[in-house]
């Protein structure tokens, strides 16, 4: 059995977690600023839109703090008790984010329905409007940075955190329109409708996150296209005769790849080791930071495996 974490040089492959850490830190700072601003605006105006946005920002802060801790824990190297690393901290944290976001969405929706049934006039609506504009600007800047960090790190936690703030952008834009209508034309229920929209966006964000977290928690295989890509890379090596028992999964931003490499039965052990190293390096170019385990087999050897790569009892 031949593995790449650490690799043959004795150095664990680098993982682009710096961007993910920076994104979580900036998200915590942004959410804290927005909470303070919106809390003051809500106390003064009593706006349901601002309240919905405040609750959303509160959940954003909690979610970003969870992401902040999860990214740092997930990036910790493997230890005696966690031989495969700590990468599953990311999908676990994402599942916790879903619970928190759903609770917030229910609260906002209930409050918005109450305000729709018994609409109330806004006090100092210009302040509420200013708070929403500030939220829109800061959230847009944060999402832009998170999108870049997500491409660099492929972090599920950052993707989940980014989903919150995308919802913020849409909800804040709608809130700005609703508050303006309330101030300019006296359409008081527009404020409640915007609050309800914010709650719906929160539910949608929760659904989007759970769709990505569950496959990682259940060790679901990579997509067929990714598995085919792995096969193509392995079989492209001139000394590789075949490949079987391929198994894959993903935890956080790390990909795990296990397979049996079929080589010339007459090849010496040290030569087989060189080929396995070469194949691993080729895979790491396309899957940076992947944890790769290779078992070398003589080509033509028939092993009792099922179609999923699991060894059958003899």
C-alpha positions, 0 to 999 in steps of 0.5 A, a space after each residue: 500500500 502506498 500513500 501520499 499523505 505525507 507523500 514520498 518526500 516525507 512532506 505533506 502536500 500543501 493545502 490552500 487553507 489560508 484563503 478560507 481562514 482570511 474569508 472567515 475572519 473578514 466575515 466575522 468582522 463584517 457581521 459584527 459591524 452590521 449587527 451593531 448598525 442594524 440594532 441601533 436602526 431597529 431600536 429607532 425605527 421599529 422596521 420589520 425589514 431591519 429586524 429581519 435583516 438584523 436577525 439574519 446578520 446575527 445568524 451570519 455572525 454565529 455561522 461565520 464564527 462556526 466557520 472560523 473555528 471549523 476551518 482552523 480545526 479542519 486544517 489541523 494535521 492528522 494526529 494519533 486520534 484522527 489519522 485521516 485528518 480533521 476535514 469532516 469538521 467542515 460538513 459537521 459545521 455546515 450542518 450546524 449552520 443549517 439548524 441555526 439558519 432555519 430557526 432564524 428564518 422561522 422567527 423572521 417569518 412569524 414577525 413579518 406575518 404579524 407586521 403584515 396583519 397589523 402594519 405599523 408606521 416607520 419612525 425615522 425611515 431614512 435611518 432604516 434605509 441608510 442601515 440597509 444600504 450599508 448592509 448591501 455594500 458591505 455584504 456585496 464586498 464580502 461575497 466578492 472576497 468569499 467567492 475568490 477564497 472559495 475558488 482557491 480553497 474549495 471549502 464547503 464552510 466558506 460556500 455555506 457562509 457565502 450563501 448567507 451573505 448572498 441571501 443578505 444581498 438580495 434581501 437587503 435590496 428588496 428591503 431598500 425598495 420596501 422601506 422607500 415605498 413605506 416612506 414615500 407612498 405610505 405602503 406599510 405592508 411593503 416592509 412586512 413583505 420584504 421581511 418575509 422575503 428575507 425569511 424565505 431566502 434564509 430557508 433557501 440558504 439552509 436547503 442549499 447548504 444541507 444538499 452539499 453537507 450530507 453527501 460529505 457526511 455520508 462519504 458519497 463518491 465524487 461525481 462520475 466526471 471526477 472519477 473518470 478524470 482520475 481514471 484517465 490520469 492514472 491510465 495515461 502513465 505508460 507503465 500502468 496496465 490497468 486500474 480497479 477498485 477505485 473509491 473516492 470521497 470528499 471531506 471539507 476541501 480534501 479529496 480522498 482517492 483509493 485504488 489498485 494500480 495494475 503493473 507488469 508482474 515482472 516489475 521489481 518492487 522499487 520500480 513499482 514504487 517509482 511508478 506509484 509515486 509518478 501517478 500520485 504526483 500526476 493526480 495531485 496536480 489536478 487534485 491539490 492536497 488530495 489524500 491518495 492511497 495506492 495498492 500495487 497489483 500484478 496485472 492479470 491478478 483476479 481479486 474478489 472485489 464487488 463493483 464498488 471496490 470492496 474486497 469480498 471474503 474469500 
